[in-house]
């Protein structure tokens, strides 16, 4: 754990008892880059609070009043992800209000976590938000009810093989890669070109996370993600960056090579996946016409 992580972890430990004092709290943990040990000066503190029953606004407000920080906001309940979020700023720069270190507190119920485990681990739902929650728990450091959190971690490991296949099937089909030529010919439209390159890279990373049985935890830290991938194209991180640093056509060639090498890995690790079909889709080239075909023009006469 580096210095940035250590300092943030120390602050998180001081915040945890404020939430743990509520008897309806099941567990408190610190997650994100702080827990993984590679935080930097841009990193916030991610605190997870899990409740036996949904927290009330009063529950959250009582905790907010006890935290010696600049309050930012108690966000309303998000029914889509079943989460409550609170934001604070700890400390100040030159005693200026709201210049401190951001703390993001996310509140979940244990029931929601249990349903997420069921969806991902038993139904093999490759939903990224659900995986992100499980990944956060798995890499977290418990601050309250350590045994409970460790039981959750045991449940989340190992990563199910059917989930890996579901991730591959969800992300490995790469359509319309031929369009990179179109974006260049259309006034060198680099905005659309690099957007398409980014989409392909993200698909490849999702596939490789599945192949390597690693829950999705975001792409903020590409070097951290790549280190988790035992099975990956050689020199992956450098080549991902290089796609944006060379001429557009060279970038397309490099990206195409990464796709092919990823398909080879899929074929080796998961022979039940139809890689031939994936290649047919990826390498498809649409016919190009400056003028309509002759037979069509004649039929219109």
N, C-alpha and C positions, 0 to 999 in steps of 0.2 A: 504494500500500500504506500503510494507516494505521499509527499507532504500535503498536497492539496486535498487528497482523500482523507488523510489523517485529521486535518483541521475540521473538515466538514463532518466527519464521523463524530468528533468530539462534541460539536454543536448539536448533532442529531440526538446524541445520548442525553443531552440536557432537556431536549424537547419531549422525549418519549414519556417520562413520568407524568407530564401534564395530561396526556391522553390516557395513559394507563390507570390514572386515578378514577376514571369512570368505570363502574362495574360492568357496563354493557360492552366494553372493549374486549375483544378476544385476543388480539395480538397487535404489536407495533413492530415495524421493521424499517430499515433504511435500505434503499435500493439504488439503481442507476450506477453511474460511473464511480460514485463514492464507495459503494459496496464492492464493485469490481476492482477498485484500487487504482484506477487510471484517470481520476478527475484532473481537470486543469482549471485555469483562471476563468474560463467561460462557464464552468459547471455550477449548477444549482444543487440544492439538497432535496432529494426525493424521499419523502417520508410516507410510508403506507400504514394506514390505520384500518384494522378489520373489526367489524362490529357484529355482535350476536343478533342485533336488531337494527334497523335503519337509524342512523343518527338524526336527531331533530336539529332544527336551526339553533335552538337553545344550547344543545350539546356543543355544537361547533363554536358558538359565540362565547360560551364560558371558557373554552380552551383559548380562544383568540385573545380574551382579556388577560389571560395569565402569561401569554408570551410577550416578553419584553422586546418588541420589534415594531417596525412600521407596518401597519396593516395595509394590505392592498385590496383584497376582495375575498368574500365567501361566494363562490360561484353557485348558481342554482343547480339543483339535481339534474343530471343528464340521464334521461330515461333510456336512451339508446345503449349506452355503455354501463348503465346502472352505477354511476360514480358521482361522488361529491368532491369538489376540489376547493382548497383554500390556498391563498398566496400571501406570504409575508416577506419582508426584507429585514434581515438581521444585521445590526451594526450600521455604521454610517461612514461616508467619506467626507472628511473635513466638517463633520457635524451637519451635513446637509441631509434633510429628510428624504427618505426613499432612495437612498444611494447604496444600500447595503446588499448583502448576499441573498439571493432569492431562495426561498424555501417553498416547495410545492408539496402540499399535504393532500394525498388522495385517500378517500374513504370508500371502502367496499364492505358489503355484508359477507359473512361467511357462507351464507346460502348462495350468493352469486358466485363466489369462488368455487364452491362445490359443483354448481351447475357448469361452470367453465371447465373444470376438470373433466366432468362427464362428457361434455361436447367434444373436447379435444382428445382426451385420452381413450375414450371408449367409442365415441361416434366418429372420431378421426376427422373432425371439422377443421380445415386448414385456415380458418379465419385468423387474420393477422393480429387484430386487437386482442383476441382471446389468448393467442400464443404469447403476445407481449406481456400480458398479465402473468402468465405462468412463468415466463422467462424472468420477470422481475422478482417473483417469489423465489425462484430457484437460485438466483445469484445474490439474494439479499443477505443482510446480516440482521438477525432478530434482536430486538431491543427489549421486548416484553413478551412473555410466554414463549420462551425459546423452544420448549418441547413441541408446542403446537406448530410452530413454523417448520421445525425439522420434520414433523410428520407430513406436512404439506410437500416439503421438498422430496421426501421419499416417495410420495405418491406420484410426483411429476417425473420421476426417473425410474426406469429408462424411457426414452422417447419411442413411441410405438412405430413399428415398421409400416403398418397401413397408413399412418399419418404422413410418413415420408413419401409414400407413393402418391397420396392425395396432393401433397405439395408439388411434386413433380408434374402431375397431371394438370394442376391448376396453372402452373407458370412456365412450363417448358415449351409450349407451342408458341413460336415466335412468327407472327404473320407480317407480310408486307415489308420485309427488310429491303427489298429492291428499291423502295422509295427514296433511299439515300441519294441515288442518282438524280431523282426528280427534284429533290430539294436543292441540289447544287445547280442544276440547269435552270431552275426558276429563281433567277436573280441571286444565286448563292445564298439561299434562305437558311442561314446558319442557326437561327432560332429554332426552326422546326427540325433541322438536321440533328442538332445536339439533343433536342428533346427526345427524338426517336432513339438516339444512342443511349441516353440515360434510361429510357424505358427498358431497352434490351438488357442493359447492365443490371438493373434491378431484378428483372426476371431471372437472369442467371444466378444472382446471389440468393434469391428465394429458392431456386432449384437446389443449389449447392448446400444451403442450410438444411433442406429436406434430406438430401443424399447423406449428409453427415449427421443427421438426427440432432440438429440444434434448433431450439425454439427461436423464432424471430424475435429480436430485441431492438430493432431499429438500425438504421444505417448512418447514424451520426458519426460513428467511429469505424471507418472502413478497415483500418489496420487491425482493430480488435476483432471485427467480424472475420476477416481472412484468417487470423490466427486460430479461429475455432474450426477451420475447415481442413480436416486431414486429407480428404479427397478433393483435389482442386487442380485446375490447370496450373502449369509451372509459372512461377513469377507473376501470379495473378494480380497483386496490388499494383505493381509497376505498370502492367499492361492495361489495367483499367484506367489509370491516369493518362497513359500515353495516347489513348483513343482521342483525347481532347487536345493533345499537344502537337500532333503531326497534321499533315495535310488531310482534309476530309476523306479523300479516297483511301489514303493509307489507314486512317482510323476505321473505315468500314472493313478493310481487309483484316485488321487486327481483331476487330470485334467478331467478324465471321469466324476467325480461327478459334477464338475463345468459345463461341457457340459450339463448334464442331468438337472441340476437346471436352466440353461439358457433356455433349451427347455420348461421347465415348465412355466417359465415367458413368453415366446413367446405365448404358448397356452393360458395363462390367458389374455394377453394384445391384441393379434392378432389372434383370433380363425380362421380367414380365411386362415392362413398359415398351410400347411400340415405338422404338426410336426411328425405325424406317419412316413411319408416318411423320414424325417430327421433322426429319430431314426433308421430306418432300415439301412440307409446308414452308420451311425456312428457305430452301433454295429455289423456290418457285420464282420465275421471272415472268412478269406480264408482258405480252406482246405490245410493241409500241408502233404507232401509226401517225405519220404526218397527214396523210390523206386516208379517206375511207377505202376499204378493200374494193377492188374492181367489180366483183360480183354484186356488191351492195349498190354501187353507183349505177350499174346497168339495170338492176332490178327496179330502181326508182324512176327510170326513164319511161 
